[in-house]
């Protein structure tokens, strides 16, 4: 991986501190005295962590083609600007689809340099159907309650049990929310975003999205290019393979990332006593999986729940020490309790997760076409499983309701765009949730974009997570529109942070993550399955 850096930028590798100033818009930022009047009523909703957070709500049409028809409500949050120089609203989104952005506004405002955050109203929002927006969808509460059928359909009976769950979930969504489902999709969400812009009284918005939020931002920019002032996309969705192919590609990337975790465990044999050979450690992990399929740990962690527990490690290496401790305790000491604790921390789904999954399926199943013939799913997923067994079938069942979705699909949006001001993209080379090539594709599709690459990094969501090099590029862009310009795939390359060390005590790594509290907080907000 280290050899890649030179190729990324051609002859010149651009590191932090080397910037090319590019105007972000034709007009200069406004002063506080020239701000448009907002149509929103903001109320205090401060927390101990975010003491200046405010909240509001906004009614928008369920169907934007019928502006005076049925209305739904969006929940919004804000950290207001404090500087005399005001650069407008900065909308933030954590991805999903199905992620709540209300708290993310507080995090972004506190994680950015103070002098930068002070120039923006940082705006969070729960997209339609999410969280505190109304109505909030919850198709089938308890859908992920343990113990679920083994995700590996090794027998017709196991496959049928999983298919029945997928059909049941899709049917429940149709029965409870049939009149809403045609309007729970990305294109409706971006029209909501423009309604937020109008309610804020802003001619243009600034936007900062992670994961699925990058696709949301790119689609907004396609629909409303003249309304985009600055656009930051971190961990970039490939818009050319949404969503069926994207999930198959994820499976391969997550298998690679899981093996990176096992190699890390091998490097720390003194702490975990699982050996120094990654392949033998991998065999122990799959033996643990087989044992849990027969006898779930604590009556709650079966084979599927084990996968749910370890998949977050593919998103963020700050979880690796806790996961390794649970793995080692089960294998070495025959102690299932740390594994059950890890499941509760990383894998268990609560009511918020039920809501998030309801939106995830609603958006993904509606956004683009999925095979309706289960034989196609079976063929494709067994083919991927043969080379990438870690997450393939777990991911297939997670998305399987789309094979039976009660609403027809739309066509994906072509996000190619030559009408935007400079755009800034961030991507780790080893990201599993949104593999690297997607960022390269978007870099080509957005004519004036710049790509900053975290070389050797494998986390998903990399800015405001402790890497000073990445954050310098972000701060420069938000300050005055400065972007790096290189000559290869990437315009700038930052080295990844080192992997974490084994935790001194159980739970310490989840709190500190990769040596940074920012990283742990951010990844808690971004969630999983983005």
Buried (B, 14 or more C-beta within 10 A) or exposed (E): EEEBBBEBBEEEBBBBEBBBEBEBBEEEBBEEEEBEEBEBEBEEBEEEEBEBBBBBBBEBBBBBEEEEEEEBBBBBBBBBBBBEBBBBBBBBBBBBBBBBBBBBBBBBBBBBEEEBBBBBBBBBBBBBBBBBBBEBBBBBEEBBEBBBBBBBBEEEEBBEBBBEBBBBBBBBBBEBBEEBBBBBBBBBBBBBBBBBBEBBBBBBBBBBBBBBBBBBBBBBBBBBBEBBBBBBBBBBBBBBBBBBEBBBBBBBBBBBBBBBBBBBBBEBBEBBEBBEEBEEBBEBBEEBBEBBBEEBBBEBBBBBBBBBBBBBBBBBBBBBBBBBBBBBBBBEEEBBEBBBBBBEBBBBBEEBBBBBBBBBBBBBBBBBBBBEEBEEBBEBBEEBBEEBBBBBBBBBBBBBBBBBBBBEBBEBBEBBBEEBBBBBBBBBBBBBBBBBBBBBBBBEBBEBBBBBBBBBBBBBBBBBBBBEBBBBBBBBBBBBBBBBBBEBBBBBBBBBBEBBBBBEEBBBBBEBBBBBEBBBBBBBBBBBBB
